[in-house]
Amino acid sequence: MLSSINQSNKKHLKEVNAEVGLIFNNVSNYPVHTTAKADQDAIYIEVWPPVIHLRELKALIDRGRELSDDKHVILSAYLPSFKQTEGYDQYDQTAAENGALLTMATIFASGGYHLLIGEENKVLTEAYYPSYGTMSNIFIEEVRKYYDFIVRYGKLLYDHQLVDLSFVYTGGINTEISFQGEAAYTPNGDVNTVWTMVKQLPDYQIIHLINLVGLEDDYWEHGKKQRPKKQKEITCTVLIEKEVNGVYLASPDFENTEPIKLNDQIVSHEHGKAIQFTIPTLSIWDMVYIEFVQ
């Protein structure tokens, strides 16, 4: 029923403007199981409780990508931390911006897009957009770098061939990819850990690290009093089956989005051959990609 309605609507819209797009608003992720296959241009999800944790945003994106082979997932995840509350003229600007970067990093590393910015660099804080927050000049530049980053590395973030191996290669009994550093490294997205995500393409292995160390909570809506505790000198060991062309590090938290080539060495591994390299620093979000010889 919904699919036929979408097709009818799109047909009429195309008659008015051939370049028009059509999306359906899946409020609280419903009914994405139906709309994912419908004739629309993206999977658009308006996020509400009980989806409150950062890791639950990834679950929404994973499900949307799983249901649709060729549509991108957009999360309308409003940030009430930027909203002025009754009786108060201001919100905690710094905390709101700290929290926003963690939410953006989670959504982008998971392979989704984030509806966040309205007119004149305003942050959307609730549905129907009657309320918005203002970004500081420093935060405007940070957001621009995050957006530049996802454009530059779109293939490694959004390619529909990407396979998520986070719970197969890291954490628990898995030893394919291991990390050594001051913090704990897990694929679960828990507070006071570095959250690891592993994706794979035919010619690339992609490792995302999102820093959750020192946070008061992992609620995506909340501001954060402080940014995560910076991590340094993270040693990563990766089991390999192909010849490696190079190991590269990139981050929207760096001065620019240029990739940095990391020094790597071949080391022994209980299951074969591995490469080892060191990530010098992690602020909020780092992405390592290993390029294999084609």
N, C-alpha and C positions, 0 to 999 in steps of 0.2 A: 504493500500500500504506500509506504513512505517513499520507496524507490520510484514508483510511478508518479507520485506527486512531484518529486524533485525533477524528474525528467520533463514533466509538463511545464513546471516553472522555468526550468532552464531553457526550454524551447522558446517560450514567450519572451524571455529576457534577451535571448540571442537575436530575436527578430528586431529588437530595439537597438541593441548594441552587440555586435558580433564578438567583441572582446570581453564581455561581461563574465564574471565568475560567480559561482554559487557555493555557499557552504551552509550547513545546518548546525545550529547551536545545540550541542549535546550537554545539557545542564546536568551537573554531577555525573558526567560520563554516560548519560542515558539518552537515546538507545544506540550507543556506538556500535554494538554488535550488528545493527541493521544499517546504520548510515555509512559505515566504513565501506560497504560494497555499493552504495548508491552512487548515482551520477552527480558527483560534486567534486570540487577542486581541492579540498583539504579536509582533514578531520579536525574539527574545532570543538574543544572541550572547555566548558566553563567550570572551574574548580571550586568546590565548596566542601566544608566539613561533612563527613568525617575524614576526608583527605586532608591531613594537617601536617604530616611529616615530609621532609624533603624526599626520602626514599619512595614515598607514595606517589610523588610526581613522576618519578621514573617508571613506576608500575603502570601509570596511565599511558605514558608514551610507549612503553614496550607493548602494551596490549593493542593500542591503536595501530602501531606499525605491523604487529602480527596479523591483525585482521585485514589490513590493506597492503597490497604489494607495491603500490605506486603512489600513495598519497602521503603528504607530509602532515605531521601532527602539530597543531597550534594550541597552546594552553592559554586560556584567559584566566590568569591567576592574579587577581587584583591584590594590591598591597596596602592593607588598611593602616600599616605602620606609618604611612605618609599622610594619613587623614587627620585633620584638625578635629578634635572632639569638643563636645559642648562644654563651654566654660573655660576652654583653653584656646589661646591664640596660636600656639605653636606646638609642633610635635618634636620629638627628638630626631633632628635631621641626621646626625651622624649614625645613630642606631638604625634608622630606617634605611639608609644607604648601605650600611654594612650587611644588613639582612637581604637587601635586594640583590647584591652581588652573588651571595650564596645561592639564592633562588635561581638567578640567571645561569650560574655555572651548572647547577643541577639539571636544569631543563636542556641547556645546549649540549652538555656532555652526553645526555641521554638520547639525543637525536631529535629534540623537539624545538619548536619556536615559542616565543613568549610575547603575548600581547600586553605591552606595558606602557608605552609612551603615547601620549595624546598630543594635542596641539601645543606649540610653544614650549617644548621640553617639559611637559607636565606628566606626572606619574598617575596612572589610573588607580583609584582606591576602592571603587565599588561598581556594581552593575549599573548599566544605563549612563554611566559617566557623569553624574551630577557633581561629584567631588573629585578633587585631584590634589596632588602635592607638588611642590616645587623642588627641582634638583639644584644642588650647589654647582658652581662652575667646575669644581674638581670632579664631581660625580658625573657631570655631563661628558667630560673627557674620558672617564673610565667606561661609561656606557658605550661611547663611540668606539673605544678599543675592543670591547666585547663584541660589538656588532661587526666591526672590521674583521675580527678573528673568525667569526662563524661564516663570513663570506669567503675569506681566503681559504679556509680549510673545510669548505662545504662537503667535498667528496669524503673526507675522513669522518665527518660528523653525520651526514644525512644520506649517504648512498644507500639505496634500497637493498644492496647485496650484503650490507653489514650483518654480521652474526655476533650476538652477545654471548661471550664465554666467561663472564665475570665469576659465576658460581661453579665453573668447571675448572678454571685455571688457577684461581687464587683462593686463599683462606681454607681453614679446616684441614682436610687430608690432602688438598691439592698442592702440588709442588711445581707445577709447570712454570709459574711466575711467583717469585718470592721477593720480599722487601726487607731491608734492614735499616733501621733508623731509630730515632728517639721514641716515636709513637707506635701504636698498633696499626696494622694495615689490614683492612677487611673489606669484603664486597657488600657488607650489610648496611652501610650508611649510618652507623651509630655515632652518637656524640662522643667526643674525645678519642676519635680514631681518624685515620686518613682513609677515606672512602675510595676504593679501587674499582674501576670499571674496565673491562677488557673487551674490545671489539676486534673483529677480524674481517679483512677483505682478501681476495686472492693474492695480492702482492704486498699487503700491509698487515702488521699487528699494531693495534692502537691501544694505548694504556692511558686512562684518565685517572688523575689523583685529585680528589676534592678534600680540602683540609677542614675537618670538623673539630680539631683539637682546641680545647679551651672555651668552647661555646656553652652558653647557659642552657640552650635547648636546640632542637632540630626542627622547630616549627617554621615552615616556609613563609607564613604570614607575618611572623614576628620580626621586629628589629633586633639587632644584636649590639649589646653595649660595646663590645670590642670585636675586632676581627680575629680570626683564628690565630693561634700561636704559630708563628712562622717555623717551618721545618727546614732543616739543612742536611746536606750530605746523605741523601737517601740512596742506598745501594740496591740495585735491582738486578735480579738474575732471571733470565728467560730461556727456557728450553726451546731449542730450534730444530727444525727439520729441513730448512732450506738455507741456502747461502745468503748471507746478509750483505746488502749494498751499503747500508748506513743506518745509524740511530740518531733521531732528531728530537729535540725538545722545543716546544712552543707554548706560550701562555699569554692570555690577554692581560695578565698582571705585569708583564715585562714592559720596558720602555717602548718597544715596538713589537709587531707580530712576526718578525723574521724568525725562521727556525734556527736553532743552534745545533750544530753537529756535535754529538757527544762522543768521547773516546770510549771504545768498547774493546773487550778482550774475550777470547774464547776460554771457557773454564769447564771443568768436568762436572757432570751431573749424574745423579743416580740412574737416570733413565736415558742418558745419551750425552749429547753435546749442548752446551748453553753459552750464551753471551752474558757478559756482566758489564754494567755501566753505572755511573753515579749521577743522580739528579742533584745539582748544587743547591737549589732552594725551591720551596713551595710556599706561596702566600695563600692563595685561595684555590686556584685551579691550574694545574699543569697537564699538558697532553704530550705524551711520548709516542712517536710513531717509528716503527721499525720497517724499513723498506727492504724487501727481499729482491734478490736478483731474478729478473724475469726470464 
